[in-house]
């Protein structure tokens, strides 16, 4: 399953940005998001 292929809508950009931030700085995102 490719999660990025399955995401649609206005939140896709936000989720991509959040994921990129998590990849670079895991502690910069909310603990609930990391779980």
Residue pairs with C-beta under 8 A, 6 or more apart in sequence:
4 12
4 16
7 15
18 29
18 33
21 28
21 29
22 28
22 29
22 33
22 34
26 34
